[in-house]
Every structure is written in C-alpha cells, then in structure tokens.
C-alpha cells in the first residue's frame, strides 16, 4: 500500500509557482526559485531568510556551489546570475538568446553548465563568466543539464526526446540516448557515475548506462509528466516529482514505489534530498516549499519480500528539529575555505584567462617562470613552495624547508635549480625536479627580501632588511662578498649582462652595484615613498621602479635621467616585470590590479583586475604570451597577454553604458565588485600596438 506522508514544514513565502529547490551541501540552508522573480534562502536552524530579487523575469533554475559559498540562478530573463548572500555580492552573465531552463555546477566548482531554450548548452568559467565551450547538438530547446561525478562528461536533455552525453573539455558527443517517447524534462547522474535517471513528459523515468545507452529499468508509476528526479546521496534511491501532484520515492532494483508524498495541491516541479538523505524538500505550482522526512528502513522492509531478496541495510534516520515561524533576519553564511581541486582539465587555453590555481593556505608572495616555459614556481607565506606543471595543471614538486614566509624565488638559467629566500634569514638552493636541497646560504641577520640568479648562471645575489647585499658562488654557495647600505633592501634585479645589480631601498632610493668592483652608486634618490620594486629592461638601457607613492618611473640606466612616469595605480606598486621584447611593463599593485602599459609612451594597454586582494608579484612567460600573478587572495593566476580588457564599472543603470558598434560587449561581473561591461581588444606583444579596435574609456 502506498502511504500519504505529512509535511514536516511548509513555507508560504513565494507569491507564484516555485520551479526549483536545492539543499545546501552542509544541509543548513534550503534555496527555492520562483516565478515571482525571486530566490529565497532559509537557514533551517535559526529560521532566518534571505531574498535575492535581481532577476527581471521568472526564475526556474538554481544550484549551490560545491563549497556552499555561492548560489547560481537562471530563468526567463536569459541571464545566469552568481551571488553570495552573505556578502551581498553578485555577477550577471549573458550569453543565451532564450530562457535558461537548467544549470549545474561542475563537481570541482570551477565551471557552470547552462541549458537553454535556444538549443545551446554553454559551459562558463565561473571566475570571469566567459563561455569556454558551447554544445550545439540538440534540435530543439534544452531542458536539463547534469555533470558526471568526475567532471569529465555532461548529459543534456531536450524537447527533441534525446539525452546527449558529451565531453566537457572538447564538446564532442559521445552518445545519444533516444528511448523516451516524449521530451526530456529532468536528469540526474548517480553518485557512482554508473547510471543516469531521465524523466520525461511520457510519464516514465528510465535508468540507463550513460556509456552504452543500455536501459536498466523503467519506472512508470506516475500518472502525468515527470518534472524532477534526484538520486539519494547514497545512490540507493530515487525521488521523483510529477504533475500528478505527487513525489514518489523508490529503489531502482525494486522498481516499485516505497511510498508517495501527496502533500502538494497541484503540480510538483522540483525535489531535492538533504545531504544526509533523511529528508526531502519539494516545491510546485501551489507556491509552497515543503520539507518532509523519511523512514526508509520501514518503507523498504515493507516493500521487499523473500522472493526479491533483502533490502539494503540502512541506519536509523534522525528527525530534524521542527521549524516554527520563519523570521526575515539577514542570514550569516559561514566563511568557508575553497574546496577547489588543484588539477584542471585543458579547457581554458583559448580564453583570456587561462587558468587560476586555488587552494593555497596563505598569501602568494613571489612567482617565477621556468626558462623552458613549462613550469611555474610560487612561494607563499606558509613556507611552502610549489612547482606547477603548466601542461597538466598539477604540482610536480614541493619544497617545505623554509620556516615562515618565503618572499623570493628564481630559476637558474638552465632550469635545473631554484633559489628561494624568506623570513627565516636563509637563501636556499634546491633541485627543481626532486626538491632536494643543494646548499643553504645564511649570511643575513634579518629577513631576506630578494634573491636571484645572474643571467650567466655564475652567481646568486640576495638582499635583506639588514641592508646587506651578498653575492654567492652559484655552484657551491660560498659567500664571494658582502656589502651594506643604511636601510633595508626590498628588491633588486640583475643587468642583462650580469655585471651590475640595481637595488631598491626603503629609504626611497635605488643603487647600481658593480659586481666586479663591489662598489655601488645611487642612481636616484627622493622617490615618492619607499621603492618596493625595480626591474631592468631586457636591453639593459632602462630601469623601472615602483614606489609606495603609487607611481612607476622609467629611468635611463646610464645617465639616471627620468624618461617616463606612470601614475594610474591607486595604491602602492609591489612588483614590476618587463615583457621579453622590452616594450611593455606589467605592474602589480595593492589596488588589486595588474596593469600592462607601453614603456615608451606610458599608454595603458589593459587592466587585469580579477584578484580579490592586493597583488604581490607578476612575471612574464619567456615567450611573452602569458603573465602570471600572485596575490593575498591566495590564488595564482595565469592569463593571456595578447588580449586585454578595459572595464567600466556599471551599477545597474543601462543608460550609463557607452554604446559602440566596433567592439563586442560582454556583460561580466567579478566577486567583490558590481557588474562590469567589458570591451576587448588585441595587442601585439613586442610593440604594444592594438591589433583590433577597442573602446578606451577615460580614466
């Protein structure tokens, strides 16, 4: 006998049909999307609520990010919106030409797939909102979308009665399932990855193998079209919602309903399991969101007889606390660290942002490219140095011998060794492949702020807060000579011919040191604030310096004359890097940006402003195609230099957006900022000349 369950709690906060519901990964929150153009979030323990109302039309799809920090929602206004309820931040992505019917986060949290009535499936880079892949295989509107648990494949269901399985990285179709008699309404991939459940307007749910299309079972107990299906967290059960006003819970091996929930008075559009699997949340045309609990042990035991075998062994399910009247106080969401994986598929290479490495436990102080262009070394405040293999997006080596912050890092010219230095007063040389230590240089009495190999590979120089500059034999680590200045040295760089060093001082001056004679001369004094960064041009004729006075100055390396001043940063400049061709300079600042500009004219080429905190370091790849930047936001970001962006901060007033017919406008938004309207253009690395037209807005 099929029983009728009672709702544990019913919410009446929407004023129109509720099209989607989702339980947060921690189980603390429930989110619902409605045709009243809002998304409501409820904290179950405190009864607090948050309402998101930036959509301009019906909202019919939503999903939590895997780390629970963000919510994604979409609907009839054709936009994908990603937002953080706790910080009240949001970003709006536009790319579809018709309503978005479904969306899904990739299990690694880096991408979102959206299914639209325009027959398209887009995969979005979550950080920037760029469409990184589009699938166009369906003949009619796409209704549903789901990722495989390993993030490698996507299944999309359509009004054309088919489900397509395709590779997320290439967009190539692997299989088309076409056994349903009518349009596909909903999809769910089993936690094990072995099966897909597809629900259709033909009133059936089919369980099938996504790799060969073999149908395992057909569930046909609903009396009207199926609108939503979802596997339980343990993969043993399925909950399905239908226009027959019921939600049915069943086990695929048994194939009959364990029980039916009849608490809704009209069509049921969505169902979702709690992360623990002991409760369900449902919603529908009756404008309600209903939470109800299960006793699967009892239901399964009643449904399984001796002929069909034993029911799966389940533990006793606990009842959640009954909810009372829901308040409308503001929800405080936990500040959770990102759970992003540190391995990424090769999907970003054609995009302006190539990839972002998350997961650092502290600020990124220094980065350096290997001479062969294949690896990047990054130093952090936790004493950890990681070597990234750029091709595979994996960590190939870790070095953990420093104590405290590591603030300097550099490769030997042959790429075999790395020099690193930090607050533990040591300079260390180690094997870049194995991480084994070669030798330790410990002649400094305070923190070492800079260390670098000479271009000819014969020497290592290091400088610190004690005002000392030490030149070491790069082969055995012997101290060749030590010299001092009156104030701490924050930065230095070798001349291209390895004969000189220019150093930046906290006193606002910088000096040129002659390695052969051990003498030094002040090239310039009285800079606008302490000089925190200095860089020698590849041709050796110019020196760039960045100060806490927000300016970058370009000097003649021989005469000391000031050639140019760049003053478009809004905070102190922490790092500088010349392009390999010696025409462009990249400057990293505490204003959260990296700005690339022409060293001859001072004209800004583009701004990279994706970091969420101050940028400490920046470096060009040896081939000049990429820049890498490290920040206090605990990320390492690699991005193309052949495409730049000038952004205009847009606060919601469409009349303020300048109109242009010559550029492709893309609506973007970054976490921590309001909506951006972006104009893109291409530049030539060597000359800094724009190759395609762009809209240069006034600064």
C-alpha positions in Angstrom: 0.0 0.0 0.0 1.3 3.5 -0.9 1.1 5.8 2.1 0.5 9.5 2.3 3.1 11.5 4.2 2.6 14.7 6.2 4.8 17.7 5.5 7.3 18.4 8.2 7.1 22.1 7.4 5.5 24.2 4.7 6.8 27.6 3.5 4.5 30.2 2.0 6.9 32.9 1.2 6.6 32.9 -2.6 3.8 34.6 -4.4 3.9 32.4 -7.6 4.8 28.9 -8.6 8.1 27.6 -7.2 10.1 26.0 -10.0 13.3 24.7 -8.3 14.6 23.9 -4.9 18.1 22.9 -3.6 19.5 21.9 -0.3 22.9 23.4 0.5 25.9 20.9 0.7 26.1 21.4 4.5 22.4 20.8 5.0 21.9 24.1 6.8 20.1 26.0 4.1 17.3 25.5 1.6 17.0 27.6 -1.5 14.0 28.0 -3.8 13.5 29.7 -7.2 10.1 31.0 -8.2 8.1 32.6 -11.0 7.8 35.6 -8.7 11.3 36.5 -9.9 13.0 35.8 -6.6 15.2 33.2 -5.0 14.6 32.6 -1.3 17.2 31.1 1.1 16.3 29.8 4.5 18.5 28.8 7.4 16.9 25.8 9.0 18.3 26.1 12.5 17.5 29.8 13.1 14.6 30.3 10.7 16.3 33.3 9.1 15.7 34.2 5.5 17.4 36.0 2.6 15.7 37.1 -0.6 17.5 37.7 -3.9 15.5 39.7 -6.4 17.8 40.9 -9.2 16.2 38.7 -11.9 13.8 40.6 -14.2 11.7 37.6 -15.1 10.7 34.1 -13.8 13.5 32.2 -12.1 13.3 28.5 -12.9 16.7 27.0 -12.1 19.2 27.3 -9.2 22.2 25.4 -7.7 24.6 25.8 -4.8 28.3 25.8 -5.5 30.1 22.7 -4.1 31.8 24.8 -1.4 28.4 26.5 -0.5 29.9 30.0 -0.9 27.8 30.9 -3.9 24.4 30.4 -5.4 23.7 30.3 -9.2 20.3 31.1 -10.6 18.7 31.5 -14.0 15.5 31.8 -15.8 13.4 33.6 -18.4 15.5 36.8 -18.3 18.2 34.7 -20.2 20.8 35.5 -17.6 23.0 33.4 -15.4 23.5 35.1 -12.0 26.1 34.0 -9.4 25.8 35.6 -6.0 26.9 35.4 -2.4 24.1 36.0 0.1 26.5 36.7 3.0 28.5 39.4 1.3 25.6 40.6 -0.9 27.8 40.4 -4.0 26.6 39.3 -7.4 27.6 38.9 -11.0 25.4 38.6 -14.1 26.4 36.6 -17.2 24.7 37.0 -20.6 25.2 34.6 -23.5 21.9 32.8 -24.2 19.3 34.2 -26.5 16.3 32.5 -24.9 15.3 31.3 -21.4 17.7 29.2 -19.3 15.9 26.1 -18.3 18.6 24.3 -16.3 22.0 24.8 -14.7 24.6 22.7 -12.9 28.0 23.4 -11.2 30.8 21.1 -12.1 31.8 19.0 -9.1 35.2 20.8 -8.9 33.3 24.1 -8.6 35.2 25.8 -11.4 32.5 25.7 -14.2 28.8 26.0 -14.7 26.8 24.4 -17.4 23.6 26.0 -18.6 20.8 24.6 -20.7 18.6 26.9 -22.7 15.6 27.0 -24.9 17.9 28.4 -27.6 19.1 24.8 -28.2 22.5 25.6 -26.7 24.4 24.3 -23.8 27.1 26.7 -22.5 30.0 26.0 -20.1 31.1 29.1 -18.2 34.3 29.9 -16.5 32.9 30.8 -13.0 35.6 33.3 -12.2 35.0 35.6 -15.2 31.8 34.4 -16.8 33.5 33.6 -20.2 31.8 30.9 -22.2 34.6 28.4 -22.6 32.6 25.7 -24.5 29.3 25.6 -26.4 27.4 22.4 -27.3 25.0 22.7 -30.3 23.9 19.1 -30.9 20.2 19.4 -29.9 17.4 20.1 -32.5 15.1 21.8 -30.0 15.3 23.6 -26.7 17.4 22.0 -23.9 15.5 21.5 -20.7 18.0 19.9 -18.3 21.7 19.5 -17.6 23.9 17.4 -15.3 27.6 16.7 -14.8 29.2 13.3 -14.3 30.7 12.9 -10.8 34.2 13.1 -12.2 33.5 16.3 -14.1 34.5 14.8 -17.4 31.1 14.5 -19.1 27.9 16.4 -19.3 24.4 15.0 -20.0 21.8 17.3 -21.6 18.1 16.6 -22.1 15.9 18.2 -24.7 12.5 18.7 -26.1 13.8 16.7 -29.0 13.3 13.5 -26.9 17.0 12.8 -26.6 19.7 12.9 -23.9 23.2 13.7 -25.2 26.4 12.6 -23.4 29.4 14.8 -24.4 32.9 15.6 -23.2 33.1 18.7 -21.1 36.5 19.6 -22.3 36.1 19.2 -26.1 32.3 19.4 -26.6 32.4 16.2 -28.7 29.4 14.0 -28.5 29.9 10.5 -27.0 26.4 9.0 -27.1 22.8 10.0 -27.7 20.0 8.2 -25.8 16.7 8.3 -27.6 14.4 5.7 -25.9 11.9 8.2 -24.4 8.7 8.7 -26.4 8.4 12.4 -25.5 10.5 15.4 -24.4 13.1 15.1 -21.6 12.3 17.2 -18.5 14.9 16.2 -15.9 18.2 14.3 -15.5 20.2 13.0 -12.5 23.5 11.2 -12.6 24.0 8.6 -9.9 26.7 9.3 -7.3 28.7 6.3 -8.5 28.6 7.6 -12.1 27.2 4.3 -13.4 23.7 5.3 -14.3 21.6 8.3 -15.4 17.9 8.7 -14.4 15.9 10.6 -17.0 12.3 11.8 -16.5 10.0 12.7 -19.4 6.6 14.0 -20.4 5.9 10.4 -21.4 5.3 9.8 -17.6 8.3 7.5 -17.2 11.7 7.5 -15.6 14.4 5.5 -17.3 17.6 4.2 -15.6 20.3 3.7 -18.1 24.0 3.3 -18.7 25.5 6.6 -20.0 28.3 4.9 -21.7 26.5 2.4 -23.9 22.8 3.5 -23.6 21.6 0.2 -22.2 18.3 0.7 -20.3 18.5 -0.9 -16.9 14.9 -0.3 -15.7 11.8 1.8 -16.5 9.7 3.3 -13.7 6.1 4.1 -14.8 4.1 4.7 -11.7 3.5 8.5 -12.3 0.2 9.5 -13.9 1.4 12.7 -15.5 4.7 14.1 -16.9 7.8 13.8 -14.7 9.3 17.2 -13.8 12.2 16.3 -11.4 14.3 13.3 -10.4 17.2 13.0 -8.0 19.3 10.2 -6.7 19.7 9.9 -2.9 23.2 10.7 -1.6 24.0 7.0 -1.1 22.8 6.2 -4.6 20.2 3.6 -3.4 17.0 5.5 -4.0 15.4 8.0 -6.4 12.9 10.7 -5.6 10.7 11.9 -8.5 8.2 14.7 -8.8 5.4 14.9 -11.2 2.5 17.0 -12.5 0.3 14.3 -10.9 0.8 16.3 -7.7 2.9 13.5 -6.1 6.5 12.8 -5.1 7.5 9.2 -5.2 10.5 7.6 -3.6 11.6 4.3 -5.0 14.6 2.0 -5.3 15.7 1.1 -8.9 16.4 -2.6 -8.0 12.9 -2.9 -6.6 11.2 -0.8 -9.3 8.0 0.0 -7.3 7.2 3.0 -5.1 8.4 2.7 -1.5 5.9 5.5 -0.7 4.2 8.5 -2.2 4.1 12.0 -0.8 0.8 13.8 -1.6 1.1 17.0 0.3 1.0 19.3 -2.7 -2.3 20.6 -4.1 -1.0 21.0 -7.6 1.9 20.1 -10.0 5.2 19.3 -8.2 8.1 20.8 -10.1 11.2 20.1 -8.1 12.5 17.7 -5.5 15.9 17.6 -3.6 17.4 15.3 -1.0 19.1 16.6 2.1 22.8 15.8 2.2 22.2 13.3 4.9 19.5 11.6 2.9 16.9 11.7 5.8 14.7 14.5 4.4 13.3 15.8 1.1 12.3 19.3 0.0 9.7 19.7 -2.7 8.0 22.7 -4.5 5.5 23.3 -7.1 2.6 25.2 -8.7 0.8 25.6 -5.4 3.5 28.3 -4.4 4.8 26.2 -1.5 8.1 24.7 -0.4 7.6 21.6 1.7 10.1 19.8 3.8 9.4 16.3 4.9 11.2 13.4 6.5 11.6 9.7 5.6 11.9 6.4 7.4 13.4 4.4 4.6 14.2 1.4 6.7 10.5 0.8 7.4 9.4 1.5 3.9 12.0 -0.8 2.3 11.3 -3.6 4.7 7.6 -3.4 3.7 8.3 -3.3 0.0 10.8 -6.2 -0.2 9.6 -9.8 0.2 11.5 -13.0 0.4 11.4 -13.6 -3.3 13.1 -10.4 -4.3 15.9 -10.6 -1.6 16.9 -8.5 1.3 16.6 -4.7 1.3 19.8 -2.6 1.6 21.0 -2.3 5.1 20.3 1.3 6.3 21.0 3.1 9.6 18.2 4.7 11.6 17.2 8.1 10.3 17.0 11.1 12.6 14.2 13.6 12.5 15.3 17.3 12.2 14.0 19.9 14.6 10.5 21.2 13.7 10.6 24.7 12.3 8.4 27.4 13.6 7.6 30.8 12.1 10.4 31.9 9.8 11.9 35.3 10.6 13.2 37.6 7.9 16.5 38.5 9.6 19.6 38.5 7.4 21.4 35.2 7.2 25.0 35.0 8.1 26.7 32.3 6.0 29.9 30.6 7.2 33.2 31.9 5.6 34.4 28.6 4.2 37.7 28.0 2.5 37.5 27.0 -1.1 37.4 23.3 -1.8 38.6 23.7 -5.4 40.8 20.9 -6.7 44.3 21.8 -7.8 44.1 19.8 -11.1 42.2 21.2 -14.1 41.2 20.0 -17.4 42.7 21.6 -20.5 39.8 23.8 -21.3 40.9 27.4 -20.9 43.7 27.8 -23.4 41.6 29.7 -25.9 40.4 32.2 -23.3 41.8 35.4 -22.0 42.1 33.9 -18.5 44.0 30.6 -19.0 43.6 29.2 -15.5 43.5 30.0 -11.8 45.2 27.9 -9.2 43.3 27.9 -5.9 43.9 26.1 -2.7 46.9 28.0 -1.2 46.9 28.2 2.6 48.4 31.7 2.6 49.3 34.7 0.5 51.3 34.2 -2.7 54.5 36.4 -2.3 56.5 35.5 -5.4 56.3 33.7 -8.7 58.8 32.8 -11.4 58.6 31.0 -14.8 61.0 28.3 -15.7 63.3 29.0 -18.7 61.6 26.3 -20.8 58.1 27.9 -20.3 56.7 24.7 -18.9 56.7 25.3 -15.1 55.9 28.0 -12.6 57.4 28.3 -9.1 55.3 30.0 -6.4 56.3 31.0 -2.9 53.8 31.6 -0.1 53.6 32.9 3.5 53.3 29.4 4.9 56.8 28.5 4.0 55.6 26.4 1.1 57.0 26.5 -2.4 55.1 24.7 -5.2 56.3 23.9 -8.7 53.3 23.8 -11.2 53.4 21.8 -14.4 51.6 24.2 -16.7 50.6 21.5 -19.2 48.9 19.1 -16.8 47.9 21.8 -14.2 49.4 19.7 -11.4 52.0 20.2 -8.7 55.2 18.5 -9.9 57.3 19.3 -6.8 57.0 20.9 -3.3 59.8 22.4 -1.2 59.0 22.7 2.5 62.3 23.5 4.2 61.8 27.2 4.9 60.3 28.4 8.2 57.9 31.2 7.8 57.1 33.3 4.8 59.0 32.7 1.5 59.1 36.0 -0.4 61.7 35.5 -3.2 62.1 32.8 -5.8 64.0 32.3 -9.0 65.2 29.7 -11.5 68.7 29.0 -12.6 69.2 29.8 -16.3 69.3 26.1 -17.2 66.1 25.4 -15.3 67.6 22.7 -13.1 67.7 24.6 -9.8 65.7 27.1 -7.8 66.8 29.7 -5.4 64.4 30.8 -2.6 64.6 33.1 0.4 62.4 34.3 3.2 61.8 35.5 6.7 64.0 32.7 8.2 67.1 34.7 7.1 68.2 32.0 4.7 68.8 31.6 1.0 68.3 28.1 -0.2 69.2 26.4 -3.5 67.4 23.2 -4.4 66.7 20.8 -7.2 63.6 21.8 -9.2 62.7 18.2 -10.1 63.2 16.4 -6.8 63.0 19.2 -4.2 66.3 18.0 -2.7 68.4 20.7 -1.0 71.7 21.6 -2.7 73.0 24.2 -0.1 71.9 26.9 2.3 73.3 30.4 2.5 72.8 32.0 5.9 74.8 35.2 5.9 71.9 37.6 6.5 70.9 38.8 10.0 67.3 39.7 9.1 64.7 38.6 6.7 65.8 38.1 3.1 63.5 40.0 0.8 65.1 39.2 -2.6 67.2 36.6 -4.3 68.0 35.9 -7.9 70.4 34.1 -10.2 72.6 36.1 -12.5 71.7 35.7 -16.2 75.0 33.9 -16.9 74.3 31.4 -14.1 77.6 32.0 -12.2 76.3 34.0 -9.2 73.3 34.3 -6.8 72.6 37.6 -5.2 70.5 38.1 -2.1 69.4 41.2 -0.2 67.6 41.8 3.0 66.1 44.1 5.6 69.5 44.3 7.4 70.7 46.4 4.4 73.1 43.7 3.2 73.7 42.6 -0.4 75.5 39.3 -0.7 76.9 37.7 -3.9 77.2 33.9 -3.7 79.0 31.4 -5.8 76.1 29.6 -7.6 78.0 26.3 -7.8 78.9 25.7 -4.1 77.3 28.5 -2.2 80.4 30.4 -1.0 80.0 34.0 0.0 82.0 36.0 -2.5 81.4 39.4 -1.0 79.0 41.3 1.3 78.2 45.0 1.2 75.8 47.1 3.2 73.6 50.2 2.9 72.0 52.1 5.6 68.4 50.9 5.0 66.7 47.6 4.2 66.7 46.4 0.6 63.3 45.2 -0.6 64.0 44.4 -4.3 66.8 44.1 -6.8 67.4 42.9 -10.3 70.5 41.9 -12.4 71.5 43.7 -15.5 71.1 41.5 -18.7 74.9 41.2 -19.0 75.3 40.0 -15.3 77.8 42.8 -14.5 75.6 45.0 -12.4 72.7 45.0 -10.0 70.1 47.6 -9.3 68.5 47.6 -5.8 65.5 49.4 -4.3 65.6 50.8 -0.9 63.1 51.6 1.8 64.7 55.0 2.0 63.2 55.9 -1.3 66.4 55.5 -3.4 67.9 52.9 -5.6 71.5 52.0 -6.3 73.5 50.4 -9.0 76.1 47.8 -7.8 79.2 46.8 -9.8 79.7 43.1 -9.2 83.4 43.2 -10.3 84.5 46.2 -8.2 81.9 45.7 -5.3 81.1 49.4 -5.5 77.7 51.0 -5.6 76.4 54.4 -6.6 73.0 56.0 -6.0 71.2 56.2 -9.3 68.2 58.2 -7.9 67.1 59.5 -4.5 63.9 61.0 -3.1 61.4 58.8 -4.8 57.8 59.4 -3.8 57.8 56.9 -1.0 59.8 53.7 -0.4 60.8 51.9 -3.6 59.3 48.4 -3.4 60.0 47.1 -6.9 62.7 47.5 -9.5 63.3 45.9 -12.9 66.0 46.1 -15.6 64.8 46.2 -19.2 65.9 43.2 -21.4 68.2 45.5 -23.5 69.8 47.0 -20.4 69.2 50.6 -21.3 66.3 51.3 -19.0 65.3 50.6 -15.4 61.8 50.7 -14.0 61.0 51.4 -10.3 57.7 51.2 -8.4 57.0 53.0 -5.2 54.5 53.2 -2.4 53.6 56.6 -3.8 51.5 54.7 -6.5 53.9 55.6 -9.3 56.1 53.7 -11.7 59.1 55.6 -13.1 61.3 54.6 -16.0 64.9 55.7 -15.8 67.9 55.8 -18.2 70.3 53.2 -16.8 73.4 55.1 -17.8 72.5 58.8 -17.0 69.9 58.3 -14.3 67.5 60.6 -16.2 63.8 60.1 -15.7 62.3 59.0 -19.0 58.6 58.4 -18.1 56.2 58.4 -15.1 53.2 56.0 -15.0 50.7 57.1 -12.3 47.5 55.1 -13.0 47.6 52.8 -10.0 45.5 53.8 -6.9 47.8 52.2 -4.4 51.4 51.1 -3.8 53.2 49.2 -6.6 54.5 45.9 -5.3 56.1 44.3 -8.4 57.3 45.1 -12.0 58.1 42.9 -15.0 59.3 43.8 -18.5 58.0 42.0 -21.5 60.6 39.8 -23.2 60.6 42.3 -26.1 61.3 45.2 -23.7 58.3 47.3 -24.9 55.7 46.6 -22.3 55.8 46.7 -18.5 53.4 44.8 -16.2 53.0 46.5 -12.8 51.3 44.7 -9.8 49.7 46.8 -7.1 47.9 46.8 -3.8 44.9 48.2 -5.7 44.2 44.5 -6.7 45.2 45.1 -10.3 48.0 44.2 -12.7 48.3 46.9 -15.4 50.2 46.5 -18.6 51.4 49.6 -20.4 53.8 50.8 -23.1 57.2 51.8 -21.5 57.9 54.3 -24.3 54.6 56.2 -24.3 53.1 55.4 -20.9 49.8 54.4 -22.6 48.0 51.7 -20.7 47.3 48.6 -22.8 44.9 46.9 -20.4 44.0 46.2 -16.8 43.7 42.8 -15.2 41.5 43.2 -12.1 40.3 39.7 -11.2 42.3 39.4 -8.0 40.3 39.9 -4.8 43.2 41.3 -2.8 46.5 43.1 -3.3 48.8 41.7 -6.0 52.3 40.9 -4.7 54.1 39.6 -7.7 53.9 39.4 -11.5 56.0 37.7 -14.2 56.0 37.2 -18.0 56.4 33.8 -19.5 59.7 33.6 -21.5 57.7 33.5 -24.8 55.8 36.6 -23.8 52.4 35.0 -24.3 51.3 34.8 -20.7 51.5 36.7 -17.5 51.3 35.1 -14.0 50.3 37.0 -10.9 50.2 36.1 -7.2 48.1 37.7 -4.6 47.0 38.0 -1.0 43.7 36.4 -2.2 45.7 33.1 -2.1 45.5 32.5 -5.8 48.0 32.2 -8.6 46.5 33.4 -11.9 47.8 32.8 -15.4 46.4 34.8 -18.3 47.0 35.7 -21.9 48.8 38.9 -22.8 47.6 39.1 -26.4 44.1 40.1 -25.3 43.5 42.9 -22.8 40.5 44.5 -21.2 39.4 48.0 -20.2 36.4 47.8 -17.8 33.7 50.2 -17.0 32.0 49.8 -13.6 28.3 49.6 -14.2 25.9 49.9 -11.2 22.7 48.8 -12.9 21.7 51.9 -14.9 21.7 50.8 -18.5 21.7 54.4 -19.8 25.2 54.8 -18.4 26.7 52.1 -20.6 28.5 53.7 -23.6 27.3 52.5 -26.9 29.8 51.3 -29.5 29.4 49.5 -32.9 33.1 48.5 -33.2 33.6 46.2 -30.3 32.0 43.1 -28.8 30.5 44.0 -25.5 30.4 41.2 -22.9 28.5 41.7 -19.6 30.6 40.4 -16.8 30.8 40.7 -13.0 33.5 39.9 -10.6 33.1 38.8 -7.0 33.8 41.8 -4.8 32.6 44.3 -7.4 29.5 45.4 -9.2 28.5 44.4 -12.7 31.1 45.2 -15.4 30.7 46.0 -19.0 33.8 44.9 -20.8 35.3 45.8 -24.2 38.1 43.6 -25.5 40.9 44.2 -27.9 44.1 42.5 -29.0 47.6 43.9 -28.8 51.0 42.9 -30.2 53.4 41.9 -27.5 56.5 43.3 -29.0 55.2 46.7 -30.0 52.2 47.2 -27.7 50.2 48.3 -30.8 46.5 47.5 -30.8 45.6 45.0 -33.5 41.8 45.3 -33.2 39.6 48.2 -32.3 38.6 48.8 -28.7 36.8 51.4 -26.7 39.3 53.3 -24.5 37.2 54.8 -21.7 38.5 57.9 -19.9 40.3 57.0 -16.7 
